């Protein structure tokens, strides 16, 4: 193992090409990646405003930020905003198939330390995570909690110097709350995913559009008139189902939560157990964040030609090994489509190896959606760097160690206000009498 980058424990294996202290596939791809980043920056006015304020306040100067996120153009915009504000940034991708090599090269050429390439092996992925931790981050931004889990499990002494972190996803927050419940979480983590300006837009509108963009890019199939099964009716599932309806599909929903199932019924979906519904579906999209959603017993009942896609998080929602065991043959029929032919002749088509279809087969959420989410991330990282983020109840005291804490309400509202300004929209304000009425019980 050759070290490449910041000094410290861990290390990263030599990769195809190093740019300064970074490890990327091909430095020559930087001009193409720069065009992607410039296009994204031109459509991210909220992040630009937030980044300007952070740079002016100067609280991120000299702060080392470790980032594990899907490494594509919008993420590069966030990393560059922090870099320009004076932070030292070390970044890797949070999914082997979502890293875009041209963007990684462009970001490395611009200053941040980058350790990532598309299609990295599990061993390379792990070495990249360690390379980010070798930077000795003061604050961490994670997507799925892989970086934070590795830090706590294998480098606990280093965790003592981390001031705080932020987490982007529902899946990551499940893991981090489990860590906090066990008493092993060493510092506060701000639950960015739970901010209203995040989950109401990123999870619903972002996943809804980008999941179908990935499915359609990969398959070139018609959705109108098809039957779509959405497994999980949280905010992501709602978005996927609503966009399927808009494309003219008949939508089935499988759920374990009776409240969410009732929402699906009132939204015009049929709600059936997954074992019953899979046999009707032309497209099946998992949106749960849990494992084993489509197991062997489900796959055995799928119809010929079905398309299987995961819009949850890790590649554990669809039992790929179970699918492989059922098949007599498999082949790649399109760049992101693997066809599994069962012994009775049925063909099941798995997208993007069961990984996140919106990022492994497309470019992820729309730019304007990530403009909102990454503006929240930037403000929360600034708070984490100072360990002074207020909780939802206010007070302004230091954050408690070892807890998952909410995004401060003023951060949520600030991003909402900036987004309205960018959209050319305006709202009313309560009159003094209305404010008094809302605070009164008489």
Beta strands, then each sheet from edge to edge (+ up, - down):
strand 1: 17-19
strand 2: 22-24
strand 3: 64-69
strand 4: 88-93
strand 5: 113-114
strand 6: 139-142
strand 7: 164-167
strand 8: 189-191
strand 9: 227-231
strand 10: 250-254
strand 11: 270-271
strand 12: 283-286
strand 13: 307-310
strand 14: 327-334
strand 15: 337-342
strand 16: 347-351
strand 17: 404-406
sheet 1: 1+ 2-
sheet 2: 5+ 4+ 3+ 6+ 7+ 8+ 17+
sheet 3: 11+ 10+ 9+ 12+ 13+ 16+ 15- 14+
end
